[in-house]
Amino acid sequence: MITHKSDQVKEFYNRQPFPGPYTARSVKEYTGHNRYISFISDAITHSRRVLDAGCGTGFITNYLAKIYPTKNFTGVDFADSMDHAVKIKDELNLPNLKFIKQDLTSFETEKSFDTIICQGVLHHIPDYQQTLSRLKGMLESKGRFIIGLYHPWGKTLQKWLPNNYHSETLEIDQEEHPFELSFSANVVKKMFEGYKLIASCPGVLFNYSNGGLTTYLFKKEERNVTVD
């Protein structure tokens, strides 16, 4: 059943790449008006090695690699949208960025990262627990984990309140996706036991058009080792 749903998700994103196509010029001219991207950008200020897990067409990854040329970025996604991400990377000439086309549920690397971004991805993965555990294993001590997840209240309000989507791509992603989950803030905190919640963005009530998508910034806490 999980495999069947996972295949449906992959087929969906091959048909409807997210966040959609864009140009190298749009990356260069981007002014930071998206609150999620601004939140993520501020959160990685002191990072050195960043993983964007589920990067889609790669707009966020390409943008961050451009404005932070001294940081190293890796973007991973299983959909054909990766071809567009690589195309824009090459046009922008970003030697500090590498894209890998692979399913997050089986992605492995010998590298470790001090920051992992997983924005709007985990709630579309049937076996999200295993995937989250795999990603956590790639995070360094005191590393930061930035994760964006739908909120149950946001998904409920989305069904009952008038909704003007900003784009057709967003509307299709919200209304026609074959699989999605949602998580309250308390559930998310339990998912990140051993981590400290630093900040979150934005409020659920003001973001129901996007399913209450909330981005959380967690910091991995050091474990105290007792020596007898």
N, C-alpha and C positions, 0 to 999 in steps of 0.2 A: 504493500500500500504506500509506504513512504517513497519507494523508488518510483512508483507511478506518479505521485504528486510532484516529486522532484523533476521528473521528465516534463511534466506539464508546465512547471515554472520556467524551465530552460527554454521550452518551445515558445512560451509567451514572450520572454525577453528577446528571443531571436527575431520575433515578429514586431515587437514593440520595444526597441532599445530605450533605456532610460538613463539620464534625463533627456535623451534625444540627441540628434546631430547638432553640431555647432562648428564654428570656424576658429582658426588660430587667431584671427583678428578679434573675435569676441572675447577670447581669453585675455589678450593684451589690453583690451579696452574695458574689461570688467571693473566695476567701481566698488564692489563689495556690498551691494544692496541686499543680498540674501542673508537673513539672520542666522541661518544654520551654518553657512560657509564662514561668516564672520566669527561665529562662536568657535568653530573648528580651527580657523586660522589663528585666533588668539590663544587657543589651548595648546598649540604645537610650537609656540615661540621658542622654547628652550629644548626642543627635540633635536635628535641627530639622525635617527633612522626611523622612518614612518612607513607603516603598512596600511594601505587602503584596501580593506577586505570587502570585496563586492563593489568594485569601482564603476561598473556600468560602462557608459561611453567615455568616462574618464575626465569629465570637466573639472571636478574638484581636484583630482590628482594633478592634472596638467596645470591648473591655476596655482596650486600650492607649490609645485616644483618650480614654477616660474618666479614667484615672489620670494621663495626661499632657496636660492641657488646653492647655498652651502649645506643644505640638508639632503639626505638621500631618501628617495621615495620608491616604494614598490606597490604597484596596483595589480590586484588579482580579480578576475571575473571569469565565469564559465561561458558567457554568451558571445555571439559573433560581434557584439558591440565593441569588443576589444580591438577589432580591426580599425575602427574609427579613432579610438583612443590612441593607438600607435601612430596613426597617420598624423594626428594633431601634434603629438609629441615630437615627431620628426620635423614637422614644419616649424615648430617653436625651438628646435635644437636644444633639447633638455637632456644633457648627459647625466644628470643626477636622478633620472627617473627610469624605471624598468617596469614594463607590463608583462604579466604572466597570464596566459589563458588556461585556467584550471578551475575545477569545482572546489569551492571552499571546504566541502565535506571530506575531501581527500587531499587537500593541499598540504604539502610538507616542505620544509626548508631548514637548512642548517643555520640560517641567519636568525638573530634575535632583534627585536625592535624595542625602542623605548617609548613608542607611541603606536597604538593600533586604532584605526578608524573603521567602524562598521556601521555606516549610516544608512538606515532604511533597508536593511538586508536580512537580519536574523529572523524577523517576523515572517519572512517568506520561505524559510527553510524548515521542512517538516521535522527533521532530527536536529533541532537547534541546540539542544543540550550538548550533544557530542561535538558539534561545530564550535560552540563557544568554548568548551573545554580545550579543544585543539588550539584555538587562537590564544587563549590565556597562556598556554604552554610556550608560546613564542614571545611573550612579554618579559622584558628584563625586570629585575628588582627595582622597585620604586617607579616602574613604568606607568604610563597613562593609557587608559582605555576609553575611547570616545564611541558611544553607541547610541544610535537613533532608533526608537521603537514606537509603534503605534500604541495609543492609550485606549482602553475600553470605552471610556466616556466620549472620547473624540470620535470613535467609530460609530457610537450610538447617535451622537448629535449630527454626524454627517448624514445619517439616514433620514433624520426628522426635520432638519433646518434647511432653509434655502441655501443653495451652494453655487457659487460662481467660480469655476476652476480657472486658473490663470492660463492654462494651455490645454490643448486636446490630449497631449501626451500624459499630463497629470490626470486628466479625467479618466482616460482609459486605464491607467495604472491603478486608480482608486476604485473604479467601478467594475472592471472586467478581470481583475487578477484571479487566477485559479486557486490560489492558496494564500491565506494570511492569518496571522495571530495578533493578539494585542496584549499588553502587559501594564498593569498598574505600577505606580512608582514603588510601592512596597514590594511587589514581586521582583522588580528589577534590582532593588537593593539586596534581596535575598540571593538573586542570581550572582551577585558580586560580593559574596561574603569574603572577607579578607581584604577588601578594597575600601577606600574612603571616598565618599561622594563629595566632589569638589564644587560642582555647579550643574545646572540643567537649564535648558532653553527649548521652547518658550512655554507659556501657560497653555493648558489643554483647551480651555474655553475659547481662546483667541485663535485656535488653529484647527478647528474641526474639519475644515475643507481638506486638510491633509491627514485626516484620520487621527488627529491629536498627536501627530508625530512629535516626540520629545527627545531631545538629544541630551545625554548624560555624560558627564566627565568624571571618571573614577581614577583614583591613584592607588596602585598596588602597594599595600603596606608590608613592611619588613616583618618577617617572623622572628620572634625572639627564641634563640636557641639556648637551652639550659645545659650547661656542662657540669656533670657530677664531679 
